[in-house]
């Protein structure tokens, strides 16, 4: 039986400022690089056979730092990219609340029934990440693998793998550079 680690990428300047990045391709900041190196320390002595990551640079750079230290390969897959937040990308929570009154709260209360304006729905992200994962599962079942992705992408994967209702998505939020290990 293999193990799968779901790792959220290291910190970015947008994370630090509370700005929605979504599908924006933003780099790690210095703290994010430090966090990735700290993950390496946590993984020393643990077996990791391969790393899969989204195509967005904040996740890829996190994976790259870890892979270099553990001497494992990295594969970038767009299927693990973050939820596109449409018109909310690049906005802080304050700006969202000012421009779209009540919509943030609506999304938090009804994550399956609300889609950020011009963005993706959580169910569509779930379908995308699950399809990507299902294509890998036959080989993952025999390996210890790390997926470096994003908040919503990882939440959707956890819901799928742990049998958690997707409507409980916001209960599964994780900080930057946080790993959740699952048996597969």
N, C-alpha and C positions, 0 to 999 in steps of 0.2 A: 504494500500500500504506500502510495506517495503522499507527500505533504505539500501544501500550497500556501505560500505566504503572500498575503495581500498587503502591499506597502504603499502608503500615500507618499507622493514626492516630497522633497524638502521645501523649505519656505522660499517664497518669492517676495519681492517688494510689494506686489499687489496683496498677497496674504497679510503682510505686515500692516498695510494700510486699510485692510478690510474692504478691498475693492474686488468685485467679481471678475474672475479671469475667464472661466468657462473654456470656450474653444480658442481663446487668444493664446498665441505661442510666446510665452514670457519665460525668461531665464530664472534660474535659481539666484538668490542673493548670497552674500557671504555666509549668513546663518544657515541657509539651505545646504550649502556645500559642507559646512561643519556638521550639520545633521546627517548628511549622507555618510560622512566619515564615521560618525558615531554609530550608525547602523552597521557598518563594517565590523566595528568592535563587538557589537552584540551578536553578529553572525559567525565570528571566529569560533572554530570548533564545531560548527553546525554544517551539515552537508547541504550544499546548494548546487544542483546540477546545471541549471540554466536560468536565465532571467528574460522575461518578456516584459515589454514596456509599451506605453502609448507612443505615438509619433511626436507628441508635444515635447519641446526641449526641456521643460522643468522635470518631467518624468524621465526622459531619456538620460539627461545629465546625472540625475540621482542614480539610475541604473548603471551608467557608465563608471561612476566612481566606485560603486560596490563591485561590479564585475572585474575591474582592473585589480582590485585587492584580492578577490577570491579566485581569480584566474578562471572565469567562466564566460560563456558567450552571452550576447544580448541580441534579442530579436525585437524589432519595432513593429507594432501592429496598430493600424488606425482603429481597429475595433475596440481598443482599450482607451481611446481618447475620452476626454471629459465631455459632459453634457454641454452643448452649446446654449448659452444663456441669452442669445439674441441681443435685443436692445439694452439688456442689463449689463452686458460685458463692458468693463471699464468704469462702471459706476460703483460708488460706495452704497452701503445700506441706506444711509441718509438720503442720498440722491435718488435711489430707487423709490423710497417712501415719498419723497417730494414729487417726483415725476409720475409715479404710478401709485397713488394713494390706495392703501388697503390690499394691494396685489401681493406683496411679500407675505403678509399674514395669511392670505388665501392659499398661497403655495405651500406654506408651512402646515396649514391645517388640512389641505387636500392635495397632497403631492402627486396623486395619480390623476386628478381631474383638472389640474392647472398647468399651463405651459408658459414660461416666460415669453413675452411678446417677441416674435420672430425667432424663438429658440426651439429646443427639443423638449419633448416631454420625458419624464422619468420612465414611463413604460417603453418608449422607443429606445432610450439609452439601454435599458435592461435587455431588450431584444437584441440590440447590437452587441453588447458585451458578452451575453450568454452564447450567441452564435459564434463569436470569436473563441470563447473558451471551449465550447463543445467541439470545435474543430481540433483542439489541442488535447482534449481529455484522454484519448487512447494512449498517447505517449506520456502524459503527465502522471498517470496512475502508477507508473513504475519509478518515478523520479521525485526529487525534492526540488521544487520550483518556486521562484519568486516572480510575482507580477507587480511591477511598479506602475501605478496608475494614479487615479484622482479620487476625490471625495465621493462624488455620485457614482462613478464607474465602479469603485470598490464596494460601495453600499449595494449596488445592484448585484454584483457577484456574490457578496455574502448572503443576500436574501435568497438567491438561487441555490447556492451550495448548502445553506443551513436550513432551508425550508421556512424562511421567515417571510411573512406577508410584506410585499413591497410597500403597502400603505404605512408601514412602520419605519420607512426609510430614515427619517430624521433621528430616530433613536440610535442609529448606528454610526453617527458622525465620528470622525477620528481626526486627531491633530496631524500636522505635518510630520513625516518620517515615522509614522506609527505602523507597526506590523501586526496583522492578525493571522495566525497560523491555523490552517484547517487540514484535516485528514481527507483525502479524496480516494 
